[in-house]
Amino acid sequence: MRGPVAPPQVPLAASRSETFRDLVQDSVERLERHWPQLADVDFLVLDVPASPDDSVPLGSAEPAAKDRPARIMIYRRPVEIRTKNRDERALLVHEVVVEQVAELLGLSPESVDPRYGQD
């Protein structure tokens, strides 16, 4: 008898990309409590950066344009490669989100999240 190992509502059934997207969303929600203007920013999870250079970024930020809101992109595969487990991944995702928000707002990462770099 074959079938799914776990029902769809159980976290075991979540794909890696869905789990990663949840980590980004958790980080964004944590920051939105202190920075309500982030509600107007689009947070995107992409597998890899569009144009690979010598260095591979973990994220990037684009200011708002007249036809679209500001965007922050987090690159899933480069983050996953640099982490060993879910806890490390959650910490790195939060650091990348904080760094990109800081860049977008023109602030230091420590002023966006006072716990930045301490975890």
Chimera marker file (.cmm) of the C-alpha trace (Angstrom):
<marker_set name="trace">
<marker id="1" x="0.000" y="0.000" z="0.000" r="1" g="1" b="0" radius="0.5"/>
<marker id="2" x="1.485" y="3.328" z="-1.056" r="1" g="1" b="0" radius="0.5"/>
<marker id="3" x="0.448" y="6.829" z="-0.186" r="1" g="1" b="0" radius="0.5"/>
<marker id="4" x="1.690" y="10.010" z="1.395" r="1" g="1" b="0" radius="0.5"/>
<marker id="5" x="3.865" y="9.663" z="4.491" r="1" g="1" b="0" radius="0.5"/>
<marker id="6" x="1.986" y="12.479" z="6.211" r="1" g="1" b="0" radius="0.5"/>
<marker id="7" x="-1.200" y="14.423" z="5.535" r="1" g="1" b="0" radius="0.5"/>
<marker id="8" x="-0.754" y="17.789" z="3.741" r="1" g="1" b="0" radius="0.5"/>
<marker id="9" x="-1.393" y="19.886" z="6.882" r="1" g="1" b="0" radius="0.5"/>
<marker id="10" x="1.589" y="18.317" z="8.681" r="1" g="1" b="0" radius="0.5"/>
<marker id="11" x="4.895" y="20.216" z="8.235" r="1" g="1" b="0" radius="0.5"/>
<marker id="12" x="6.603" y="17.058" z="6.954" r="1" g="1" b="0" radius="0.5"/>
<marker id="13" x="4.606" y="17.465" z="3.759" r="1" g="1" b="0" radius="0.5"/>
<marker id="14" x="5.887" y="21.020" z="3.131" r="1" g="1" b="0" radius="0.5"/>
<marker id="15" x="8.424" y="21.376" z="0.354" r="1" g="1" b="0" radius="0.5"/>
<marker id="16" x="11.820" y="22.974" z="0.950" r="1" g="1" b="0" radius="0.5"/>
<marker id="17" x="10.730" y="26.080" z="-0.937" r="1" g="1" b="0" radius="0.5"/>
<marker id="18" x="7.539" y="26.385" z="1.152" r="1" g="1" b="0" radius="0.5"/>
<marker id="19" x="9.512" y="25.958" z="4.371" r="1" g="1" b="0" radius="0.5"/>
<marker id="20" x="11.999" y="28.601" z="3.225" r="1" g="1" b="0" radius="0.5"/>
<marker id="21" x="9.186" y="30.981" z="2.279" r="1" g="1" b="0" radius="0.5"/>
<marker id="22" x="7.755" y="30.510" z="5.790" r="1" g="1" b="0" radius="0.5"/>
<marker id="23" x="11.126" y="31.454" z="7.318" r="1" g="1" b="0" radius="0.5"/>
<marker id="24" x="11.207" y="34.654" z="5.259" r="1" g="1" b="0" radius="0.5"/>
<marker id="25" x="7.602" y="35.456" z="6.210" r="1" g="1" b="0" radius="0.5"/>
<marker id="26" x="8.344" y="34.918" z="9.920" r="1" g="1" b="0" radius="0.5"/>
<marker id="27" x="11.297" y="37.290" z="9.700" r="1" g="1" b="0" radius="0.5"/>
<marker id="28" x="9.265" y="39.932" z="7.852" r="1" g="1" b="0" radius="0.5"/>
<marker id="29" x="6.416" y="39.736" z="10.370" r="1" g="1" b="0" radius="0.5"/>
<marker id="30" x="8.915" y="40.139" z="13.203" r="1" g="1" b="0" radius="0.5"/>
<marker id="31" x="10.299" y="43.324" z="11.609" r="1" g="1" b="0" radius="0.5"/>
<marker id="32" x="6.900" y="44.754" z="10.587" r="1" g="1" b="0" radius="0.5"/>
<marker id="33" x="5.988" y="45.174" z="14.269" r="1" g="1" b="0" radius="0.5"/>
<marker id="34" x="8.681" y="47.876" z="14.542" r="1" g="1" b="0" radius="0.5"/>
<marker id="35" x="8.704" y="49.064" z="10.925" r="1" g="1" b="0" radius="0.5"/>
<marker id="36" x="5.086" y="49.308" z="9.690" r="1" g="1" b="0" radius="0.5"/>
<marker id="37" x="6.242" y="50.848" z="6.384" r="1" g="1" b="0" radius="0.5"/>
<marker id="38" x="7.446" y="47.366" z="5.400" r="1" g="1" b="0" radius="0.5"/>
<marker id="39" x="3.823" y="46.492" z="4.640" r="1" g="1" b="0" radius="0.5"/>
<marker id="40" x="4.335" y="48.414" z="1.379" r="1" g="1" b="0" radius="0.5"/>
<marker id="41" x="7.407" y="46.361" z="0.395" r="1" g="1" b="0" radius="0.5"/>
<marker id="42" x="7.161" y="43.201" z="-1.698" r="1" g="1" b="0" radius="0.5"/>
<marker id="43" x="9.276" y="40.358" z="-0.296" r="1" g="1" b="0" radius="0.5"/>
<marker id="44" x="10.113" y="37.755" z="-2.926" r="1" g="1" b="0" radius="0.5"/>
<marker id="45" x="11.818" y="34.380" z="-2.620" r="1" g="1" b="0" radius="0.5"/>
<marker id="46" x="13.749" y="33.436" z="-5.740" r="1" g="1" b="0" radius="0.5"/>
<marker id="47" x="15.781" y="30.278" z="-6.246" r="1" g="1" b="0" radius="0.5"/>
<marker id="48" x="18.933" y="32.029" z="-7.506" r="1" g="1" b="0" radius="0.5"/>
<marker id="49" x="19.999" y="35.548" z="-8.531" r="1" g="1" b="0" radius="0.5"/>
<marker id="50" x="19.185" y="36.471" z="-12.134" r="1" g="1" b="0" radius="0.5"/>
<marker id="51" x="22.735" y="37.281" z="-13.195" r="1" g="1" b="0" radius="0.5"/>
<marker id="52" x="25.444" y="35.231" z="-11.510" r="1" g="1" b="0" radius="0.5"/>
<marker id="53" x="28.633" y="37.198" z="-10.875" r="1" g="1" b="0" radius="0.5"/>
<marker id="54" x="31.865" y="36.197" z="-9.181" r="1" g="1" b="0" radius="0.5"/>
<marker id="55" x="30.104" y="36.480" z="-5.826" r="1" g="1" b="0" radius="0.5"/>
<marker id="56" x="26.636" y="35.102" z="-5.264" r="1" g="1" b="0" radius="0.5"/>
<marker id="57" x="24.383" y="37.385" z="-3.193" r="1" g="1" b="0" radius="0.5"/>
<marker id="58" x="22.017" y="36.022" z="-0.580" r="1" g="1" b="0" radius="0.5"/>
<marker id="59" x="19.536" y="38.834" z="-1.181" r="1" g="1" b="0" radius="0.5"/>
<marker id="60" x="19.000" y="42.154" z="-2.893" r="1" g="1" b="0" radius="0.5"/>
<marker id="61" x="16.798" y="45.226" z="-2.564" r="1" g="1" b="0" radius="0.5"/>
<marker id="62" x="15.258" y="47.507" z="-5.186" r="1" g="1" b="0" radius="0.5"/>
<marker id="63" x="13.688" y="50.854" z="-4.283" r="1" g="1" b="0" radius="0.5"/>
<marker id="64" x="10.148" y="51.626" z="-5.390" r="1" g="1" b="0" radius="0.5"/>
<marker id="65" x="9.585" y="52.762" z="-8.954" r="1" g="1" b="0" radius="0.5"/>
<marker id="66" x="6.605" y="54.677" z="-10.276" r="1" g="1" b="0" radius="0.5"/>
<marker id="67" x="4.932" y="51.478" z="-11.493" r="1" g="1" b="0" radius="0.5"/>
<marker id="68" x="5.822" y="49.085" z="-8.655" r="1" g="1" b="0" radius="0.5"/>
<marker id="69" x="6.538" y="49.036" z="-4.899" r="1" g="1" b="0" radius="0.5"/>
<marker id="70" x="9.964" y="48.495" z="-3.360" r="1" g="1" b="0" radius="0.5"/>
<marker id="71" x="11.123" y="44.897" z="-3.499" r="1" g="1" b="0" radius="0.5"/>
<marker id="72" x="13.408" y="42.726" z="-1.436" r="1" g="1" b="0" radius="0.5"/>
<marker id="73" x="14.547" y="39.446" z="-2.928" r="1" g="1" b="0" radius="0.5"/>
<marker id="74" x="15.927" y="36.568" z="-0.867" r="1" g="1" b="0" radius="0.5"/>
<marker id="75" x="17.740" y="33.840" z="-2.830" r="1" g="1" b="0" radius="0.5"/>
<marker id="76" x="16.852" y="30.399" z="-1.509" r="1" g="1" b="0" radius="0.5"/>
<marker id="77" x="19.568" y="28.153" z="-2.959" r="1" g="1" b="0" radius="0.5"/>
<marker id="78" x="22.576" y="30.302" z="-1.901" r="1" g="1" b="0" radius="0.5"/>
<marker id="79" x="21.169" y="30.510" z="1.645" r="1" g="1" b="0" radius="0.5"/>
<marker id="80" x="20.454" y="26.771" z="1.796" r="1" g="1" b="0" radius="0.5"/>
<marker id="81" x="23.975" y="25.931" z="0.613" r="1" g="1" b="0" radius="0.5"/>
<marker id="82" x="25.503" y="28.011" z="3.431" r="1" g="1" b="0" radius="0.5"/>
<marker id="83" x="23.479" y="26.390" z="6.217" r="1" g="1" b="0" radius="0.5"/>
<marker id="84" x="23.400" y="22.902" z="7.705" r="1" g="1" b="0" radius="0.5"/>
<marker id="85" x="20.018" y="22.776" z="9.401" r="1" g="1" b="0" radius="0.5"/>
<marker id="86" x="16.724" y="24.619" z="9.864" r="1" g="1" b="0" radius="0.5"/>
<marker id="87" x="17.913" y="26.660" z="12.865" r="1" g="1" b="0" radius="0.5"/>
<marker id="88" x="20.988" y="27.946" z="11.031" r="1" g="1" b="0" radius="0.5"/>
<marker id="89" x="18.833" y="28.666" z="7.991" r="1" g="1" b="0" radius="0.5"/>
<marker id="90" x="16.315" y="30.651" z="10.060" r="1" g="1" b="0" radius="0.5"/>
<marker id="91" x="19.121" y="32.762" z="11.549" r="1" g="1" b="0" radius="0.5"/>
<marker id="92" x="20.731" y="33.426" z="8.178" r="1" g="1" b="0" radius="0.5"/>
<marker id="93" x="17.384" y="34.244" z="6.535" r="1" g="1" b="0" radius="0.5"/>
<marker id="94" x="16.645" y="36.781" z="9.262" r="1" g="1" b="0" radius="0.5"/>
<marker id="95" x="20.096" y="38.365" z="8.900" r="1" g="1" b="0" radius="0.5"/>
<marker id="96" x="19.666" y="38.661" z="5.127" r="1" g="1" b="0" radius="0.5"/>
<marker id="97" x="16.181" y="40.170" z="5.502" r="1" g="1" b="0" radius="0.5"/>
<marker id="98" x="17.466" y="42.662" z="8.092" r="1" g="1" b="0" radius="0.5"/>
<marker id="99" x="20.422" y="43.622" z="5.869" r="1" g="1" b="0" radius="0.5"/>
<marker id="100" x="18.194" y="44.194" z="2.842" r="1" g="1" b="0" radius="0.5"/>
<marker id="101" x="15.627" y="46.194" z="4.840" r="1" g="1" b="0" radius="0.5"/>
<marker id="102" x="18.470" y="48.304" z="6.234" r="1" g="1" b="0" radius="0.5"/>
<marker id="103" x="19.789" y="48.939" z="2.729" r="1" g="1" b="0" radius="0.5"/>
<marker id="104" x="16.329" y="49.870" z="1.478" r="1" g="1" b="0" radius="0.5"/>
<marker id="105" x="15.680" y="52.235" z="4.404" r="1" g="1" b="0" radius="0.5"/>
<marker id="106" x="19.200" y="53.676" z="4.417" r="1" g="1" b="0" radius="0.5"/>
<marker id="107" x="19.890" y="52.513" z="7.974" r="1" g="1" b="0" radius="0.5"/>
<marker id="108" x="22.367" y="50.234" z="9.676" r="1" g="1" b="0" radius="0.5"/>
<marker id="109" x="21.246" y="46.627" z="10.283" r="1" g="1" b="0" radius="0.5"/>
<marker id="110" x="21.629" y="47.190" z="14.053" r="1" g="1" b="0" radius="0.5"/>
<marker id="111" x="19.078" y="50.010" z="13.959" r="1" g="1" b="0" radius="0.5"/>
<marker id="112" x="16.597" y="47.855" z="12.036" r="1" g="1" b="0" radius="0.5"/>
<marker id="113" x="16.979" y="44.976" z="14.507" r="1" g="1" b="0" radius="0.5"/>
<marker id="114" x="18.993" y="45.588" z="17.702" r="1" g="1" b="0" radius="0.5"/>
<marker id="115" x="19.630" y="41.821" z="17.970" r="1" g="1" b="0" radius="0.5"/>
<marker id="116" x="21.268" y="41.712" z="14.527" r="1" g="1" b="0" radius="0.5"/>
<marker id="117" x="24.457" y="39.636" z="14.601" r="1" g="1" b="0" radius="0.5"/>
<marker id="118" x="23.931" y="38.439" z="18.183" r="1" g="1" b="0" radius="0.5"/>
<marker id="119" x="22.134" y="35.172" z="17.477" r="1" g="1" b="0" radius="0.5"/>
<link id1="1" id2="2" r="1" g="1" b="0" radius="0.2"/>
<link id1="2" id2="3" r="1" g="1" b="0" radius="0.2"/>
<link id1="3" id2="4" r="1" g="1" b="0" radius="0.2"/>
<link id1="4" id2="5" r="1" g="1" b="0" radius="0.2"/>
<link id1="5" id2="6" r="1" g="1" b="0" radius="0.2"/>
<link id1="6" id2="7" r="1" g="1" b="0" radius="0.2"/>
<link id1="7" id2="8" r="1" g="1" b="0" radius="0.2"/>
<link id1="8" id2="9" r="1" g="1" b="0" radius="0.2"/>
<link id1="9" id2="10" r="1" g="1" b="0" radius="0.2"/>
<link id1="10" id2="11" r="1" g="1" b="0" radius="0.2"/>
<link id1="11" id2="12" r="1" g="1" b="0" radius="0.2"/>
<link id1="12" id2="13" r="1" g="1" b="0" radius="0.2"/>
<link id1="13" id2="14" r="1" g="1" b="0" radius="0.2"/>
<link id1="14" id2="15" r="1" g="1" b="0" radius="0.2"/>
<link id1="15" id2="16" r="1" g="1" b="0" radius="0.2"/>
<link id1="16" id2="17" r="1" g="1" b="0" radius="0.2"/>
<link id1="17" id2="18" r="1" g="1" b="0" radius="0.2"/>
<link id1="18" id2="19" r="1" g="1" b="0" radius="0.2"/>
<link id1="19" id2="20" r="1" g="1" b="0" radius="0.2"/>
<link id1="20" id2="21" r="1" g="1" b="0" radius="0.2"/>
<link id1="21" id2="22" r="1" g="1" b="0" radius="0.2"/>
<link id1="22" id2="23" r="1" g="1" b="0" radius="0.2"/>
<link id1="23" id2="24" r="1" g="1" b="0" radius="0.2"/>
<link id1="24" id2="25" r="1" g="1" b="0" radius="0.2"/>
<link id1="25" id2="26" r="1" g="1" b="0" radius="0.2"/>
<link id1="26" id2="27" r="1" g="1" b="0" radius="0.2"/>
<link id1="27" id2="28" r="1" g="1" b="0" radius="0.2"/>
<link id1="28" id2="29" r="1" g="1" b="0" radius="0.2"/>
<link id1="29" id2="30" r="1" g="1" b="0" radius="0.2"/>
<link id1="30" id2="31" r="1" g="1" b="0" radius="0.2"/>
<link id1="31" id2="32" r="1" g="1" b="0" radius="0.2"/>
<link id1="32" id2="33" r="1" g="1" b="0" radius="0.2"/>
<link id1="33" id2="34" r="1" g="1" b="0" radius="0.2"/>
<link id1="34" id2="35" r="1" g="1" b="0" radius="0.2"/>
<link id1="35" id2="36" r="1" g="1" b="0" radius="0.2"/>
<link id1="36" id2="37" r="1" g="1" b="0" radius="0.2"/>
<link id1="37" id2="38" r="1" g="1" b="0" radius="0.2"/>
<link id1="38" id2="39" r="1" g="1" b="0" radius="0.2"/>
<link id1="39" id2="40" r="1" g="1" b="0" radius="0.2"/>
<link id1="40" id2="41" r="1" g="1" b="0" radius="0.2"/>
<link id1="41" id2="42" r="1" g="1" b="0" radius="0.2"/>
<link id1="42" id2="43" r="1" g="1" b="0" radius="0.2"/>
<link id1="43" id2="44" r="1" g="1" b="0" radius="0.2"/>
<link id1="44" id2="45" r="1" g="1" b="0" radius="0.2"/>
<link id1="45" id2="46" r="1" g="1" b="0" radius="0.2"/>
<link id1="46" id2="47" r="1" g="1" b="0" radius="0.2"/>
<link id1="47" id2="48" r="1" g="1" b="0" radius="0.2"/>
<link id1="48" id2="49" r="1" g="1" b="0" radius="0.2"/>
<link id1="49" id2="50" r="1" g="1" b="0" radius="0.2"/>
<link id1="50" id2="51" r="1" g="1" b="0" radius="0.2"/>
<link id1="51" id2="52" r="1" g="1" b="0" radius="0.2"/>
<link id1="52" id2="53" r="1" g="1" b="0" radius="0.2"/>
<link id1="53" id2="54" r="1" g="1" b="0" radius="0.2"/>
<link id1="54" id2="55" r="1" g="1" b="0" radius="0.2"/>
<link id1="55" id2="56" r="1" g="1" b="0" radius="0.2"/>
<link id1="56" id2="57" r="1" g="1" b="0" radius="0.2"/>
<link id1="57" id2="58" r="1" g="1" b="0" radius="0.2"/>
<link id1="58" id2="59" r="1" g="1" b="0" radius="0.2"/>
<link id1="59" id2="60" r="1" g="1" b="0" radius="0.2"/>
<link id1="60" id2="61" r="1" g="1" b="0" radius="0.2"/>
<link id1="61" id2="62" r="1" g="1" b="0" radius="0.2"/>
<link id1="62" id2="63" r="1" g="1" b="0" radius="0.2"/>
<link id1="63" id2="64" r="1" g="1" b="0" radius="0.2"/>
<link id1="64" id2="65" r="1" g="1" b="0" radius="0.2"/>
<link id1="65" id2="66" r="1" g="1" b="0" radius="0.2"/>
<link id1="66" id2="67" r="1" g="1" b="0" radius="0.2"/>
<link id1="67" id2="68" r="1" g="1" b="0" radius="0.2"/>
<link id1="68" id2="69" r="1" g="1" b="0" radius="0.2"/>
<link id1="69" id2="70" r="1" g="1" b="0" radius="0.2"/>
<link id1="70" id2="71" r="1" g="1" b="0" radius="0.2"/>
<link id1="71" id2="72" r="1" g="1" b="0" radius="0.2"/>
<link id1="72" id2="73" r="1" g="1" b="0" radius="0.2"/>
<link id1="73" id2="74" r="1" g="1" b="0" radius="0.2"/>
<link id1="74" id2="75" r="1" g="1" b="0" radius="0.2"/>
<link id1="75" id2="76" r="1" g="1" b="0" radius="0.2"/>
<link id1="76" id2="77" r="1" g="1" b="0" radius="0.2"/>
<link id1="77" id2="78" r="1" g="1" b="0" radius="0.2"/>
<link id1="78" id2="79" r="1" g="1" b="0" radius="0.2"/>
<link id1="79" id2="80" r="1" g="1" b="0" radius="0.2"/>
<link id1="80" id2="81" r="1" g="1" b="0" radius="0.2"/>
<link id1="81" id2="82" r="1" g="1" b="0" radius="0.2"/>
<link id1="82" id2="83" r="1" g="1" b="0" radius="0.2"/>
<link id1="83" id2="84" r="1" g="1" b="0" radius="0.2"/>
<link id1="84" id2="85" r="1" g="1" b="0" radius="0.2"/>
<link id1="85" id2="86" r="1" g="1" b="0" radius="0.2"/>
<link id1="86" id2="87" r="1" g="1" b="0" radius="0.2"/>
<link id1="87" id2="88" r="1" g="1" b="0" radius="0.2"/>
<link id1="88" id2="89" r="1" g="1" b="0" radius="0.2"/>
<link id1="89" id2="90" r="1" g="1" b="0" radius="0.2"/>
<link id1="90" id2="91" r="1" g="1" b="0" radius="0.2"/>
<link id1="91" id2="92" r="1" g="1" b="0" radius="0.2"/>
<link id1="92" id2="93" r="1" g="1" b="0" radius="0.2"/>
<link id1="93" id2="94" r="1" g="1" b="0" radius="0.2"/>
<link id1="94" id2="95" r="1" g="1" b="0" radius="0.2"/>
<link id1="95" id2="96" r="1" g="1" b="0" radius="0.2"/>
<link id1="96" id2="97" r="1" g="1" b="0" radius="0.2"/>
<link id1="97" id2="98" r="1" g="1" b="0" radius="0.2"/>
<link id1="98" id2="99" r="1" g="1" b="0" radius="0.2"/>
<link id1="99" id2="100" r="1" g="1" b="0" radius="0.2"/>
<link id1="100" id2="101" r="1" g="1" b="0" radius="0.2"/>
<link id1="101" id2="102" r="1" g="1" b="0" radius="0.2"/>
<link id1="102" id2="103" r="1" g="1" b="0" radius="0.2"/>
<link id1="103" id2="104" r="1" g="1" b="0" radius="0.2"/>
<link id1="104" id2="105" r="1" g="1" b="0" radius="0.2"/>
<link id1="105" id2="106" r="1" g="1" b="0" radius="0.2"/>
<link id1="106" id2="107" r="1" g="1" b="0" radius="0.2"/>
<link id1="107" id2="108" r="1" g="1" b="0" radius="0.2"/>
<link id1="108" id2="109" r="1" g="1" b="0" radius="0.2"/>
<link id1="109" id2="110" r="1" g="1" b="0" radius="0.2"/>
<link id1="110" id2="111" r="1" g="1" b="0" radius="0.2"/>
<link id1="111" id2="112" r="1" g="1" b="0" radius="0.2"/>
<link id1="112" id2="113" r="1" g="1" b="0" radius="0.2"/>
<link id1="113" id2="114" r="1" g="1" b="0" radius="0.2"/>
<link id1="114" id2="115" r="1" g="1" b="0" radius="0.2"/>
<link id1="115" id2="116" r="1" g="1" b="0" radius="0.2"/>
<link id1="116" id2="117" r="1" g="1" b="0" radius="0.2"/>
<link id1="117" id2="118" r="1" g="1" b="0" radius="0.2"/>
<link id1="118" id2="119" r="1" g="1" b="0" radius="0.2"/>
</marker_set>
